[in-house]
Amino acid sequence: MPSASIRSLFRETAVYGISGVIGRSLGLILLPVLANYLSPEQFGHLKLTYLLVGIFQLAFVFGMGNSLVRYFVAAEDKILVFSTHFWPLLAVSSLGSAAVWLGAGNLAQVYFAEKLPADTFTIRIAAAVLWLDALTTLPYSLLRAEKRPFTYLAGTTISILVYSTLLLYLLAVQGMGMEGVLLANAAGSGAVLIFFLPVFQKNLRLKFRTALFGIYFAFGYPIIFSSLGKTILDLADRWILERLMGAAVAGYYSAGYQIAAVANLAVSAFTLAWKPFLVQVAPEKDSSFVFARIMTFTVVVLCGLFLVVSFFADNLVRIPIVISGHRFYLIKESFWPGLAVIPVVMVSYIFFGIYINLTVGCDLTGRTSYYAWTTGAAALFNVGANFLFIPLWGMMGAAWVTLLSFILQAALLFLLTRKIYPIQYEWGKLLRLALLTAFSFGAWKAIGDKFIFELAVLALFSVMLFSLRIINIQVLKGLLPRSLKNETSN
């Protein structure tokens, strides 16, 4: 397998990562604003609203984005493929968003345990966000299929600029609460829809084939359940925390979780490039070796990120900022209790990165139903275990349940796919990496929070990656201008 193909994967991951890390981590980037202008209760309800948006959006899009990536590339009539995906999506998302808008009052009454004055209005705005985001799903997927990451980046950048600018104005100047966040989100989604009008003009016609839609739907709909499970894994603990311990606990837990989710952003960026890449690489004779090596690289990056964020996040959010005689912190003190969950949640996302690498067999054999089974089982475990452990250990119980859920999800997928598409992963390297990461984290916990020592531990971790032959210079060079050929023995 030429190193150029792997370089292409990492290049596209980097570009998607810029848009993904800025776009999906916008909540993290703007966390200082949100945590200083919203109360923990409002922040908790904001996160719960986005949980609702995520669940409804899965139903409104019903896997059409993933299906388009799968079938668009090799299609002879690309306009027919795009149009057959789009018209059902438009109908379902329009009817669904209208229903959420009209039923916002009743939905707010049932959904939130603690009532806040802006709940109904916030859900109405969320309905608009749902509709706009559903319509931009296919243009984003088309850009992925056509391997146009820079246009993808342009779309997300426009959305981000509109959203962040309006958010700062509505919160800092107008003094709005969580409803201001959703209004800014709707404006950003509307801006990117306008940006994608040329995509619609080029690819959309009044064309539809029922037989083709049946194929697309059969491929895409199982992904609804796996994505639903992923949404539950990410956000259901907030909903349970609000009911069992109050909106304030859900709010500061969400703040700590959001910082830890920087690892999720890295995985998400990788996933966007990974899906088209694995289809392209699969016919190559050494594809199994390539997939195994990418698994190792993925876990190395996530373990390094785990150590960096765990070491420095606590200090970073406590940096005082003085403006016009007023003292602020990056995150308001009322949110600081949530920082305790960061290391546990970050380890959860290491296992999510492993899970994404294990999807090779499902994608290449068409057994996408395995996603529904594995993620669904993990989600059910997550909900049940949260009701059991949150009353015992509070938000730390929720964090540990999250970790166990992601481990279960990865383990189930590995067991299901090892026979349909066996890959000999670099288990020795992965074991050495796990022990090295655990040792580095344990040393940090034993010595304490000292900046120089933290840098020393990170430097030692980096050196030991090479000393223990987890990665090596030859392979790193292979990702640049040289080939990975003859490296399989390393």
N, C-alpha and C positions, 0 to 999 in steps of 0.2 A: 504494500500500500504506500504510494508516494507520500512523503511528508507534506507535500503541498496541500493534500486533502485535509490533513489534520490541522495544518496552519490555517486553512480556510475555515474550519470549524471554530478555532480559537479567535480568528479575526472577526467572524460574524458574531460569536459569543460576546466579544468585546464591544462591538457596535450595538448589539441588542442590549448588552449590559449597560451601556450609557443611557439608553432610553429606559431600560427596565429599572436600573438602579435609581435614576432620577424620577421616573414616572411612578413606579410602584413604591419607591421609598420616599415619595413626596411627603407622606405623613411623617416619616422620620426626619426629613430635612426641615419640615415646618413644625416639628414637635415642640421646639421652644416657643413658637407663637401659640400653638394650640394649648400647651400646658400652662401658659401664662395668662391667656385670655378666656379659657374655659375652666370651669370647676371640674373636679374629678367626676362628679355626677353627670355633668354635660358630656364630658369626654367619654365616659362609659356608655351613655346613650348614643353618642355618635358612632362608636364602634359597633354597637348592636344594630344600628340602622344600616351600616355597611354589611353586616352579616345578612340582613334581610335582602339587601340589594344583590349580594352575591348568590343567594339561593334562588331568587326570582330570575336573575339573569341566566342561570343555567337552564331553566325551563324555557325562557324566551329565545335562547340561541340554539338549544338542543343539539349541540355537537357539530353544527354546520361549519364552524371555523376550522376545526381539525379535519373534517371531511374535505373541505376545499383544498387544504394543503396536500392531502393524500391523493386527490384525483385530478387536480388542476394541471400539474406539471406535464403528465403524459397525454393529456386530452387533445384530440384533434380540433374539436370545436370548443374552444375555451369560453367563448361568450355563452354558449348553451350551458356549460357547467356552472359558470358564475350565476347566471340568471336562474337556473333551477335551484340553486342554493338560496338565492336572495328572496324570491317572492314568498315562499312559505315563512321565512324568518320575519319578513316585514309584517305579514298578517298576524302571526302569533305574538310578536313583540308589541304591536300596536294595541291589540285587544287586551293583552295582559297588563300593559302599563296603564291603560284607561281604567281597568278594574282596580288596580292598586290606588290610583288617584281618587276614584269615587269612594272607595272603601277605607280611606286613610284613617278616619276617625275611629271606626270600629276596630281596625287593625291595631292602632296604637293602644287602645284600651286593653286588648287581649295580650299584646306582645310584651309591653313593658310592665315590670312589677312595680317600680316606683314611677309615678307620673310626674312629668315635667311639662310646663305650659306649651313649649314649642313642638311637642312630639308629633301632633297631627300634621302641622305645616311641614315639618321636616320630612315626613313620609311622602307627602305630596310632591315635594321637590325631588325626592329619591325616585319617584315614578318617572319623572322627566329624564333623570340621569339614566335610568334603566333603558328607556326607549332610545335615547341618543347613542348610548354605548352599544346597544344591540346592532344598530345600523352601521356602526364603524367596525364591527367584528370582521366582516368579510373583506373589506379593503386591507385591513392589517394582515389577514391570513394570505391574501393574494400576494402582498409584498414579500411575505416569508416564502411562499411557493416560488416566486420569481427571483428569489435571492437578491432583494433590493433593500438591504438593511439601512442604507442611508436615507432613503425616502421614508422608511418606517420611523427612523429617528426623527426626521423632520416633522412628521405627524405628531409624535408624542411630545416633541419640543413645543410646538404651538399650543397644544392642550395644556402643558405644564405652565407655560408663561402666562396664559390667560387665567388659569386657575389660581396660581400663586399670587399674581398681582391683585386680582379681585379679592382673594381671601384676606390679604393684608389690609386692603381698604375696608372691607366689611367688618372685620374684627377690630382692627386698631383704630379706625377713624369713625365708622358708623356704630361701633359697639354692639354689633349683633353677636348672637351666640352660635350654637351648633347649626342653626338653620342657615347662617351665613356661609358655613363651610360647604353645605350642599348646594347653595346657590352658585358659589364659585365653581364647584365641580360641574354643574349643569352648563355653565357658560364655557368652560374648557372643552367639554364634550361636544357642544354645539360648534365651537370653532374648528375642531378637527374634522367634524362631519363636512363642513364647508370646504376644508382643504382637500377632502377626498372626492369632491364632486367630479373632477376630471377622471378619476378611476371608474366611477359609476358611468360616466358618459362613454368611456371606451369599452367597458365590459358588460354593461347591462342592457338587455333588450326584452321585449315582451315575448320571451321564449320560455317554455317549460316542458319537461318530459317526465311523466309520472313514473315510468319504469326506472329512469335514472335517479329520481328523487328517492325511490324505494331503496336503491343501493346505498345512496349517500346517508339516508336516515339509519339504515341498518348498521353502517359503520360508525356513525356519530352518536346515536342515542345511548349506547352503553357508557360513553364518556360522561354523560350527564351524571350518572350515579357515582362514578369515580371522582368527578369534580365536586359533586355534592359532598361526598365523604371528605375530600380535601378541605372544603369550606368548613365543614363541621369540625374537623381536626384543628383548623386554625382558629376558629372563632366561637364555637359552641360553649367553651368553658367560660367566656365572658357572660353569656346569657345565664348560665347556671350560677356563676358567682353573683350576678346581680340579684337573683332570686334568693340565694342562700345567705349572702353576706352584705348585700346592698350595692347601690350604683357606684359609690365612692371606691370600694375595693375593686370592682370591675374596672374602674377608670385608671387607678394607678397600676394595677396589674397589666392593663393594656399598654400603658406607657413603657413598662419594662419589656414586655413582649415585643413591642414595636422596635425597640432598639435591637433586641436579639434577632429580629426578622431580617436584619441586613444579610444574614446567611441565606435566608429564603430568597432574597433578591438575586443573589449570586446564582442560586440554583435555577431560578426562573429565567434569567438571562441565558444560562446554558441550555435550558430546555427548548427555548425558541429556536436555537441553531441546531440542537441535537436531533430533532425529529426529521427535518429534511436530510441531514447529514447521514443518518444511519441507513436510510433508504438508498442513498447514493453509494455508500461504501459496501453494503451487504454482498454484492456480487463478487467483490475482490476475494482472492484466495486466502489472504491473510487478515480478513475482516475480524475474525474472532480475537486475534492478537491485538488489533487496533482497539476494539471495544474494551478488552481487558486493561490495556494501558490507560485508556481514557478514564476508566473507573478509578485507577490508582491516582491519576492526576487530580481528579475531582475531589477525592477524599483528602488528599494532601492540602489542597487549597482551602477546603472547608475547615480542616483541623487548624490550619494557621489562622484563619479568620476567627475561629472560636477563641483561640488564645489571645489574639489582639483585642477583641471586643471585651472579653471577660476581664482582661487586665486593666483596660483604660476607660471603659464606659463610666464607671462609678466616679472617677476623678473628673472626667470631662463635664458631666452634667452639673457638677458642683462648682465649676469655675464662676466666680462672681463677675457680673457685668454692671458697671455703674454708668447710668445715663441721666444727665441733668440732676445729679445728686441722689437719684433713686438706684437702689441696689437690686439687681435681678440675678437669677440663675438661668442656665439654659433650660432647665426644667424646674418648675416651682416645687418648693419643699414638700408640699402635700402629695407629690407624686413619687418621692424618693423611696418609699417602702417597696414599690414595684421593681426596683433595680435588682432585688435578690433573685428574681427568676431568670435573669439573663443567661448564666452558664447552662442551666438545665435546658432551656428552650433552644439554645444554639446547638447543643448536642442532638436535639431532636431533628434539626435541619440537616445535620450531617447524614443521618439515616434517610432523610428525604432525598438527598443527593444520591445516595446509594440506590434508592428505589427508582429514581429517574434513569439511572444507568441500566437497571435491570429490565426496563421496558422494551429492550431490543427484541426479545422473543415475541412479545405480544404484537408489536407494531409490524414486524416482518411476517408473521403468520396470520395476522388478522384477528387474533383472539383478544380483542379489546374488552371483551366481557370480563376478563381476568382483573382489569382495573376496577370494575364495579365490585367484584367479590372481595378483593384484597382491601381496597380503601373503605368499602362498606363495612366489612368486619372490624377494621380498625376504628371507624367512626362510632359504631355501636358500642365497642369496648370503651371508647373515650367518654361517651355520654354516661354510660352506666357507672364507670369507675369514678367520674367526677362527682356524681351524686353521693358516692360512697366516701371518697377521700377528702373532698372539700370541707365537710363538717368536721373532719378530724384534724386536718393540717392547713386549712385555709387555702390561700392562693398558691402556696408551695405544693400542696396536694394536686392542684390543677396543673402545675408545671411538670411534675413527675408523671402524671397521667399522660400528658402530651408526649413526653419522651417514650414511655412504654407503648403508646399507640403507634408512633412512627416506627419503632423497632418491629412491632407486630406486622405492620403493613409491608415493610421490606422483606421480612422473613417469609411471609405468605407468598409474595410474588416470586421470590427465589425458588421456593419449593414447587410452585406451579409451572415455572418456565424452564427449569434446568433440564427437563427431558425433551421439551419441544424445540429448544434452541440452546444447546449446551455451550457454555463459554468457560474456559479455564481461566478464572480470574487469578490475579497475583496475590494469593492468600497469605503467603509468607510476608510480603511487603506490607500488606494491610494490617497484619497482626503486629508487626514491628512498629508501624505508624501509630496504631492504637495505644501500644505500651508507651511509646515516646510521648504522645500527647498527654496521656494520663500522668506520667511522671512530671512533665513540665507544669501541668496544672496543679498537681499535688505539691510541688516545690514552691510554687507561688503562694498557695494557701498556707503553707507551713511558715514561710518567711514573713509574709505580710505584704501590705500595699506600699511598696517602695519603688519609685520610678526607675532608678538605676538598675535595681535587681530585675525588674520586669523586662527591661531592655536586654539584660544579660541572658535571661531565660529564653527570650525570643531568638537571640543570636545563637545560643546553644542548640535550640530546636532546629534552626536552619542548617547548622553545621552537621548535626546528627542525621538529618535527612539524607545527606550524601554519605556520611560515614557508615550508616546502616544499609546503604545501597537501596533505599526506598526510591530515590531518584538518582540520576547520574548525569554527568556533564554531557556524555555522548547523546543521550536521549534529548536533552535540552537543545543541543546543537541541531539535532534532527528536526526540531520544530522550526528551525530558522531556514537556512538555505539547503541543508543536507537531507539526505533520505534516511528514513528509519530502517532501511533495508539492513539485514544482517544484525539488527539489534535485538532480535527475539531471544537471544540467549542470555541477555542481561537480566 
